[in-house]
Amino acid sequence: MYFDQSPYEIKLEWGQRGAREASGRGDIIIIVDVLSFSSTVVTALDYGAEIFPYPPPINEKAKAYAKSAGAQMAWGRAESAMYGGHSLSPVSFSPADNGKKFVLCSLNGAACTWIASKVPALLIGCLLNATAVAEQADNLRIKLGSSITVIPCGEKWPGGLENEDQMRPGIEDYLGAGMILSHLSGSKSPEAEVCIGAYESSKSKLADLIRDCASGRELRERGYEQDVIHCSQRDVTTMVPVLKENRFIPLDNSPSSNNGTGGNTF
């Protein structure tokens, strides 16, 4: 097989294509979209909400899905500015959302989740919960006998031409993946080792790098500096979202005897 990391227990793949590859292997998957699907899911669950991921765009089909789930639609940031309500911005969630359900669309994190929804366990990781998600993934790896693939989602180039690859690797996701990988045990692929090296060499100035990277500047220039500040925090929660029956719930609170693994079908 080409581009194969299968000899290793801990792997790294990029974006939707990487999510499909890891899903085909039956790996435990950690989705990393720092700015900001992953950070928003972790934050919302920390406040007691449930998140139903859904691939973009936000259209009538997505709205009907939210209605069928008894959930509110979380808008994109621009739509939220016009209509109010929750959005991909993690700071749009608060303790008042305890017990509420939301459908969250995203070009990157939600799309990767949708592709990989049937793996043994799909977890959400970011800087906010890096150590905790690595610890839980390690526990699942031992329990299930599965390898782990960490998926930095990256971004999409706007205005792509026909037949061009529209994915733009984002350093914020790569550094988030590196922090998670640095806490995982098991044999690591060269791709994973290099990602860890990027994090280790950058961790003393991580917040500044994320603030000034392309994705961070874009959000700040659109008026979302607080999102960037929030998402750049490290290990501020032990919340680990796991996909269970179409929605993200806290791993430890899963009603399943398998701690939330399996049965992740849409």
C-alpha positions in Angstrom: 0.0 0.0 0.0 1.3 3.5 -0.9 1.9 6.1 1.8 1.3 3.4 4.5 2.0 4.1 8.2 0.5 0.8 9.3 3.6 -0.7 11.0 3.2 1.9 13.7 0.6 2.2 16.6 0.5 6.0 16.5 0.0 7.8 13.1 -0.7 11.2 11.7 -2.8 11.9 8.6 -4.1 15.2 7.2 -7.7 16.3 6.5 -10.6 14.5 4.9 -8.6 12.1 2.8 -6.5 11.2 5.8 -9.7 10.7 7.9 -10.9 8.3 5.2 -7.6 6.4 5.2 -7.6 6.0 9.0 -11.2 5.0 9.0 -10.5 2.3 6.5 -7.8 0.9 8.8 -10.2 0.8 11.7 -8.1 3.2 13.8 -9.1 5.2 16.9 -9.2 8.7 15.5 -8.6 12.1 17.2 -9.9 15.0 15.2 -7.9 18.2 15.7 -9.3 21.5 14.4 -8.0 24.1 16.8 -9.5 27.2 15.1 -12.1 26.1 16.0 -14.4 23.1 15.6 -12.5 21.0 18.1 -12.1 23.8 20.6 -15.8 24.7 20.2 -16.9 21.1 20.8 -14.7 20.7 23.9 -15.9 24.1 25.3 -19.6 23.4 24.6 -19.4 20.0 26.3 -17.5 21.5 29.2 -20.6 23.6 29.7 -22.9 20.6 29.6 -24.2 20.9 26.0 -24.4 18.1 23.4 -23.0 18.7 19.9 -24.3 17.0 16.7 -21.7 17.4 14.0 -23.0 17.9 10.4 -21.1 18.5 7.2 -21.5 21.9 5.5 -23.2 23.8 4.1 -25.8 25.2 6.5 -28.8 24.7 4.3 -32.4 23.4 4.6 -31.2 19.9 4.9 -28.9 20.8 7.9 -31.8 22.8 9.5 -34.1 19.8 9.0 -31.5 17.6 10.7 -31.3 19.9 13.6 -35.1 19.8 14.0 -35.1 16.0 13.9 -32.5 15.9 16.6 -34.3 18.4 18.8 -31.3 20.7 18.5 -30.6 24.3 17.8 -28.6 25.2 14.7 -25.2 26.7 15.5 -24.4 29.2 12.7 -21.2 30.2 11.1 -19.7 33.3 12.7 -21.0 35.7 10.0 -24.5 34.3 10.2 -24.4 34.5 14.0 -23.5 38.1 13.8 -26.6 38.7 11.7 -29.1 36.4 13.4 -27.7 36.0 16.9 -27.3 32.7 18.6 -24.5 30.2 18.8 -21.8 29.7 16.2 -18.4 28.0 15.5 -17.0 30.6 18.0 -16.3 28.7 21.3 -16.9 31.8 23.3 -20.5 31.8 22.1 -21.2 29.0 24.5 -21.7 29.4 28.3 -23.0 27.7 31.4 -26.5 28.6 30.3 -26.2 25.9 27.6 -26.2 23.0 30.1 -28.5 20.3 28.8 -29.0 21.9 25.4 -28.4 20.3 22.0 -26.7 22.0 19.0 -25.9 21.0 15.4 -22.5 22.3 14.4 -21.3 22.5 10.8 -17.7 23.1 9.8 -15.8 22.8 6.5 -13.0 20.9 8.2 -13.7 19.3 11.6 -17.3 18.4 11.1 -16.5 17.1 7.6 -13.7 14.9 8.8 -15.9 13.6 11.6 -18.6 12.7 9.1 -16.1 10.7 7.0 -14.7 8.8 10.0 -17.9 8.3 12.0 -17.8 4.5 12.0 -14.4 3.9 13.5 -14.0 2.1 16.9 -13.8 5.4 18.7 -13.7 9.0 17.4 -12.4 11.6 19.9 -12.1 15.4 19.7 -8.7 16.9 20.6 -7.2 20.4 20.7 -4.8 22.4 22.9 -7.5 22.8 25.5 -7.6 19.1 26.4 -4.5 17.7 24.7 -3.2 15.7 27.7 -6.6 14.3 28.7 -7.5 13.2 25.1 -4.1 11.5 24.7 -4.6 9.6 28.0 -8.1 8.4 27.1 -7.0 7.4 23.6 -4.1 5.4 25.1 -6.6 3.6 27.3 -8.8 2.8 24.4 -5.9 1.6 22.3 -5.0 -0.9 24.9 -8.6 -1.9 25.5 -9.6 -2.3 21.9 -6.3 -3.4 20.4 -6.5 -0.6 17.8 -4.0 1.9 16.5 -4.5 5.7 16.9 -4.4 8.2 14.1 -4.4 11.9 14.9 -6.0 14.0 12.1 -5.1 17.7 11.9 -7.9 19.0 9.7 -6.3 22.0 8.0 -8.2 24.7 6.2 -9.6 25.3 2.7 -8.2 27.7 0.2 -10.9 30.1 -1.1 -11.2 30.4 -4.9 -9.6 27.2 -5.9 -9.4 26.3 -9.5 -10.8 23.1 -11.1 -8.6 20.1 -10.3 -6.6 22.0 -7.6 -6.2 20.6 -4.2 -8.0 23.1 -2.0 -6.6 21.9 1.4 -4.3 24.4 3.2 -2.4 22.8 6.1 -2.8 24.9 9.2 0.1 25.1 11.7 -2.4 25.6 14.5 -3.8 22.1 13.9 -0.3 20.7 13.3 0.9 22.1 16.7 -2.2 20.9 18.4 -1.7 17.4 16.9 1.9 17.5 18.0 1.0 18.3 21.6 -1.5 15.4 21.7 1.0 13.0 20.0 3.7 14.0 22.5 1.5 12.5 25.3 0.6 9.2 23.5 2.5 6.0 24.2 3.1 3.3 21.5 5.3 3.2 18.5 5.1 6.4 16.5 5.4 6.8 12.7 8.0 9.2 11.3 5.2 11.5 10.4 4.1 11.5 14.0 7.6 12.0 15.3 8.2 15.1 13.0 4.9 16.6 14.2 6.0 16.1 17.8 9.3 17.8 17.0 7.4 20.8 15.6 5.4 21.2 18.8 8.4 20.7 21.1 10.4 23.3 19.3 7.5 25.8 19.3 5.8 25.3 22.7 7.6 28.2 24.4 6.0 30.6 22.0 2.9 28.6 21.0 0.3 31.2 21.7 2.2 33.8 19.7 2.6 31.5 16.7 -1.1 30.7 16.7 -2.0 34.4 17.1 0.1 35.4 14.1 -0.4 32.4 11.8 -2.6 32.8 8.8 -5.7 31.3 10.5 -5.2 33.3 13.6 -4.7 36.6 11.7 -7.8 35.9 9.7 -10.0 35.5 12.8 -8.4 38.5 14.6 -9.0 40.7 11.6 -12.6 39.6 11.5 -13.1 40.6 15.1 -12.6 37.2 16.8 -9.5 37.8 18.8 -11.1 36.2 21.9 -11.6 33.0 19.9 -7.9 32.8 19.2 -6.9 33.6 22.8 -9.3 31.0 24.1 -8.3 28.2 21.6 -4.6 28.8 22.4 -4.8 27.7 26.0 -3.3 24.4 26.9 -4.7 21.7 29.2 -7.4 23.8 30.8 -9.9 20.9 30.8 -10.1 17.2 31.1 -13.2 17.1 28.9 -12.8 14.4 26.1 -15.7 14.4 23.6 -16.5 11.0 22.0 -18.9 10.4 19.1 -21.8 8.3 20.2 -25.0 7.8 18.2 -24.5 10.9 16.0 -23.5 13.2 18.8 -20.5 14.2 20.9 -20.8 13.4 24.6 -18.2 13.3 27.4 -16.3 10.0 27.2 -16.6 9.2 30.9 -20.4 9.8 30.9 -21.2 7.5 27.9 -24.1 5.2 28.6 -22.3 2.4 26.7 -20.3 -0.3 28.6 -17.7 0.4 25.9 -17.1 4.0 27.1 -18.7 5.5 24.1 -17.0 3.3 21.5 -18.7 1.7 18.6 -22.1 2.3 17.0 -21.0 5.7 15.5 -23.3 5.6 12.5 -25.3 8.4 10.8 
